[in-house]
Amino acid sequence: MHKQISNLFNKEMSRKEFLATTGLGLASILGFSSVIKLLSSKSNRANGYGSSPYGR
C-alpha cells in the first residue's frame, strides 16, 4: 500500500485530475464513515416491546 501511495504522489497530473482524485478520495472517506455510523446506530437501537429481556 505504501508503494501505491508513493506512486500516486509521484504521478504528474493536471489541476483538474488532482481535484478529481482528491474529491473522489474525500467522498469515499465520508461515504464509508456514514455507512459505518448508520450500521452502528441500527445495531445499538432497540426500542419497543422486544427491547427488554421480558419481551423476547
C-alpha positions as CSV (number, residue, x, y, z in Angstrom):
1,M,0.0,0.0,0.0
2,H,2.9,2.3,0.7
3,K,4.2,1.8,-2.8
4,Q,0.8,2.6,-4.3
5,I,0.6,5.9,-2.3
6,S,4.1,6.8,-3.3
7,N,3.3,6.1,-7.0
8,L,0.2,8.3,-6.7
9,F,2.3,11.2,-5.2
10,N,5.0,10.9,-7.9
11,K,2.5,10.8,-10.8
12,E,2.3,14.0,-12.8
13,M,-1.3,15.2,-13.2
14,S,-3.1,18.4,-14.2
15,R,-5.0,20.5,-11.7
16,K,-8.3,19.0,-13.0
17,E,-7.1,15.5,-12.4
18,F,-5.7,16.4,-9.0
19,L,-9.1,17.9,-7.9
20,A,-11.0,14.9,-9.2
21,T,-8.7,12.5,-7.4
22,T,-8.9,14.4,-4.2
23,G,-12.6,14.8,-4.4
24,L,-13.1,11.2,-5.0
25,G,-10.9,10.2,-2.1
26,L,-12.8,12.7,0.2
27,A,-16.2,11.5,-0.9
28,S,-15.2,7.8,-0.4
29,I,-13.9,8.5,3.1
30,L,-17.1,10.5,4.1
31,G,-19.2,7.8,2.5
32,F,-17.5,5.0,4.4
33,S,-17.8,6.8,7.7
34,S,-21.5,7.5,7.2
35,V,-22.2,3.8,6.3
36,I,-20.4,2.7,9.4
37,K,-22.2,5.2,11.5
38,L,-25.6,4.0,10.1
39,L,-24.8,0.4,10.8
40,S,-23.6,1.1,14.3
41,S,-26.7,3.1,15.2
42,K,-29.0,0.4,13.9
43,S,-27.3,-2.3,16.0
44,N,-27.4,-0.3,19.2
45,R,-31.0,0.9,18.8
46,A,-33.6,-1.4,20.3
47,N,-36.9,0.2,21.3
48,G,-40.3,-1.1,22.0
49,Y,-41.7,-4.3,23.5
50,G,-38.9,-6.6,22.3
51,S,-36.1,-4.4,23.6
52,S,-36.3,-5.7,27.2
53,P,-35.5,-9.3,28.4
54,Y,-39.2,-9.7,29.1
55,G,-40.2,-9.0,25.6
56,R,-38.1,-11.7,24.0
